[in-house]
Amino acid sequence: MKRSNPFSEQYYKDDQERSRRDRIKLRMEIGVAIGVALNILLTTGILIAGTLQARYSGQQVDASQQQLTVMRDTEIRQLRAHLHVARASVTYVEVENGPLKVSVTPAYKVFGQTPAGSVAPKWNLTVQPFPMTDRFPFDLGSFPTTATTVDAPGEERIMDTKDYVLSVDEIGKINAGTHRLFIYGTILYVDVFKIARYTNFCFYSDIAGIKKRQAANCEIHNGADWFTTLDQSTPTTVPMR
């Protein structure tokens, strides 16, 4: 009859228990590893989805903003006031064998579907070399700080009249083709969108043109569309073109 060994039996039991614990520990480690992997995959997916959504949303926002900008620009261009300066009315008094007194009265008209507010014109007469150079003295300086004139669409307004006495020397230069009489200026105004704008104008004429009351457009200083905010508290400098 075989006798049992208590030590061997206890060792066997302990070995089985260790094996069981090792199997449980292994399963737990595998479960933890799977859980970590799933968590990483889930987090990565959320981040990718969030990035794509943010990018898509950003693209939608950019597209919407661009569309709104285009619509706003179209609305302004269609509804805003435009100022056109007609060639000035010219009268003259000829003195025999002497100087020539010229009187000029420019006029402007509002085009578009809305009025022009705070209209402030400023202009001058001068005899300068011809053709024009980059040294042409477009020197109107600053405008008044405030202007209250409001002109309706289709309404024509005349500006103030200016006189210029052409000396015998200036008449000789104009007749020689080296000089012209220049009529130039700027009109500042504000449209209904509270955008400050300008219209530059410049015409020139020789003696024959003066007597025929005809003038030609200058090569420069004819332009419009000054996009800026008009500060009524300080003088506005004439934009150069």
matplotlib code that plots the C-alpha trace (Angstrom):
import matplotlib.pyplot as plt

x = [0.0, 1.5, 1.8, 1.0, 3.6, 2.2, 5.0, 4.5, 0.8, 1.2, 3.7, 1.3, -1.5, 0.6, 1.8, -1.7, -2.6, 0.3, -0.6, -4.2, -3.0, -0.6, -3.4, -5.7, -2.9, -2.2, -5.8, -5.9, -2.8, -4.3, -7.5, -5.7, -3.6, -6.8, -8.5, -5.6, -5.4, -9.1, -8.8, -6.0, -7.9, -11.1, -9.1, -7.3, -10.6, -12.2, -9.2, -9.3, -13.0, -12.7, -10.0, -11.9, -15.1, -13.2, -11.6, -14.9, -16.6, -13.7, -14.1, -17.8, -17.2, -14.6, -16.9, -19.8, -17.7, -16.4, -20.0, -21.1, -18.2, -19.0, -22.7, -21.8, -19.4, -22.1, -24.7, -22.4, -21.4, -25.0, -26.4, -23.6, -23.4, -21.0, -19.9, -19.1, -17.4, -18.4, -15.9, -16.0, -17.9, -15.3, -15.8, -13.1, -12.5, -9.8, -7.8, -6.2, -2.4, -2.6, -3.6, -6.6, -9.0, -10.5, -13.5, -14.1, -17.1, -16.9, -20.1, -20.7, -23.6, -24.5, -25.1, -26.3, -29.4, -28.5, -27.5, -24.0, -23.5, -20.9, -19.9, -16.8, -15.3, -12.0, -10.2, -7.8, -6.5, -2.9, -0.6, 1.8, 4.2, 2.7, 2.8, 2.2, 5.0, 5.2, 5.9, 2.5, 1.5, -1.7, -1.5, -5.0, -4.0, -6.5, -10.3, -12.7, -13.3, -17.1, -19.4, -23.2, -24.2, -26.3, -26.9, -29.7, -29.1, -29.3, -28.8, -26.2, -24.4, -22.0, -18.9, -17.6, -16.2, -12.6, -10.8, -7.3, -5.6, -3.2, -0.2, 1.3, 4.2, 1.9, -0.2, 3.1, 4.0, 0.5, 0.6, 4.1, 2.7, 4.9, 2.2, -1.6, -4.2, -5.1, -8.4, -8.0, -9.5, -11.1, -14.5, -14.8, -18.1, -19.6, -22.0, -25.0, -22.8, -20.7, -17.7, -15.7, -14.9, -13.4, -13.5, -10.4, -10.7, -8.3, -8.8, -6.5, -7.0, -5.0, -6.0, -8.1, -9.8, -10.5, -12.2, -14.2, -15.0, -13.4, -11.1, -9.4, -8.9, -5.6, -3.5, -3.5, -5.6, -8.8, -10.1, -12.5, -13.3, -11.4, -12.2, -11.5, -13.2, -13.7, -12.6, -14.7, -12.6, -9.4, -8.7, -8.6, -5.6, -6.3, -5.6, -3.1, -3.4]
y = [0.0, 3.3, 6.0, 9.6, 12.2, 15.4, 17.6, 16.4, 16.9, 20.5, 21.3, 19.9, 22.0, 25.1, 24.5, 24.3, 27.5, 29.3, 28.1, 29.3, 32.7, 32.9, 32.2, 34.7, 37.3, 36.6, 37.0, 40.3, 41.6, 40.6, 42.3, 45.4, 45.4, 45.1, 47.8, 50.2, 49.4, 50.1, 53.3, 54.5, 53.6, 55.3, 58.5, 58.6, 58.2, 61.0, 63.3, 62.6, 63.1, 66.3, 67.6, 66.8, 68.3, 71.5, 71.7, 71.2, 73.7, 76.1, 75.7, 76.3, 79.4, 80.7, 80.0, 81.8, 84.8, 85.0, 84.8, 87.5, 89.7, 89.3, 90.1, 93.1, 94.4, 93.9, 95.7, 98.7, 99.0, 98.9, 101.3, 103.7, 107.2, 108.1, 111.7, 112.7, 116.0, 117.6, 119.6, 123.1, 126.0, 128.5, 132.2, 134.7, 138.4, 139.2, 142.3, 143.6, 143.1, 142.2, 139.5, 137.2, 136.9, 133.4, 132.5, 128.8, 127.1, 123.3, 121.3, 117.8, 115.3, 112.4, 109.1, 105.9, 105.1, 106.8, 110.4, 111.6, 113.2, 115.6, 116.7, 118.9, 120.0, 121.8, 122.8, 125.2, 126.8, 126.8, 127.2, 124.3, 122.6, 120.3, 117.3, 116.7, 115.4, 113.7, 117.1, 118.4, 120.3, 118.6, 120.7, 121.3, 120.7, 119.7, 120.0, 121.5, 119.3, 119.2, 119.5, 119.3, 119.2, 116.2, 115.8, 113.5, 111.1, 112.9, 116.3, 118.6, 121.1, 123.9, 124.6, 128.1, 130.2, 131.0, 133.6, 133.4, 136.1, 134.7, 137.0, 137.8, 135.5, 132.6, 133.1, 132.9, 129.6, 128.1, 129.2, 127.7, 124.3, 124.0, 124.9, 124.5, 126.0, 123.2, 122.9, 120.3, 119.3, 116.7, 116.2, 114.3, 112.7, 110.0, 107.3, 105.8, 102.9, 105.5, 105.0, 108.1, 108.4, 110.9, 111.9, 113.5, 115.5, 117.3, 119.0, 121.2, 123.6, 125.8, 129.3, 128.0, 125.6, 128.4, 130.4, 127.4, 126.5, 123.1, 121.1, 117.7, 115.1, 115.0, 111.9, 111.7, 112.9, 111.5, 108.8, 107.7, 105.2, 106.1, 103.3, 104.7, 105.9, 109.6, 111.2, 114.4, 115.7, 116.2, 117.8, 115.2, 115.2, 115.1, 111.6, 111.7, 109.8]
z = [0.0, -1.1, 1.5, 0.8, 1.2, 2.8, 1.4, -2.1, -1.9, -0.6, -3.3, -5.9, -4.6, -4.4, -8.0, -9.2, -7.4, -8.9, -12.3, -11.8, -10.6, -13.6, -16.0, -14.4, -14.4, -18.1, -19.0, -17.0, -18.8, -22.2, -21.3, -20.2, -23.4, -25.5, -23.6, -24.0, -27.7, -28.1, -26.1, -28.3, -31.5, -30.1, -29.1, -32.5, -34.3, -32.3, -32.9, -36.7, -36.8, -34.9, -37.1, -40.3, -38.9, -37.8, -41.3, -43.0, -40.8, -41.3, -45.1, -44.8, -42.7, -45.2, -48.1, -46.4, -45.5, -49.1, -50.4, -48.0, -49.1, -52.8, -52.1, -50.0, -52.7, -55.4, -53.3, -52.7, -56.4, -57.5, -55.0, -54.1, -55.4, -58.2, -58.9, -62.5, -63.2, -66.5, -68.5, -67.1, -68.5, -69.8, -70.5, -71.4, -72.0, -74.6, -74.2, -77.4, -77.4, -73.7, -71.2, -71.4, -68.5, -68.2, -66.0, -65.3, -63.6, -63.2, -62.6, -61.2, -61.3, -58.9, -60.6, -59.0, -56.9, -53.6, -52.6, -52.0, -48.6, -47.1, -50.6, -50.5, -53.8, -54.2, -57.4, -59.0, -62.2, -63.3, -66.3, -66.4, -68.9, -71.5, -71.8, -68.1, -66.0, -62.6, -61.1, -61.9, -58.7, -57.7, -54.5, -53.2, -49.6, -46.9, -47.1, -44.6, -41.5, -42.2, -45.1, -45.0, -48.7, -49.7, -53.5, -54.9, -57.8, -61.1, -59.6, -61.1, -59.1, -60.2, -58.2, -57.4, -60.3, -60.5, -62.6, -64.1, -66.0, -68.6, -69.0, -72.4, -71.5, -70.6, -73.8, -75.8, -74.1, -74.7, -78.3, -78.7, -77.4, -74.4, -71.8, -71.2, -68.9, -66.5, -64.6, -61.8, -58.5, -56.2, -54.8, -51.4, -50.4, -48.3, -49.7, -47.9, -46.7, -44.7, -47.0, -47.8, -51.5, -54.0, -57.6, -59.1, -62.3, -64.6, -67.9, -70.0, -72.9, -75.3, -76.4, -79.3, -76.9, -74.5, -77.2, -78.3, -74.7, -75.2, -73.0, -73.1, -70.3, -68.6, -68.7, -64.9, -62.0, -63.3, -61.0, -58.3, -55.5, -52.4, -49.9, -46.4, -43.2, -43.3, -40.0, -39.8, -36.8, -38.8, -42.3, -45.1, -47.4, -51.1, -52.5, -55.3, -58.6]

ax = plt.figure().add_subplot(projection="3d")
ax.plot(x, y, z, "-o")
ax.set_aspect("equal")
plt.show()
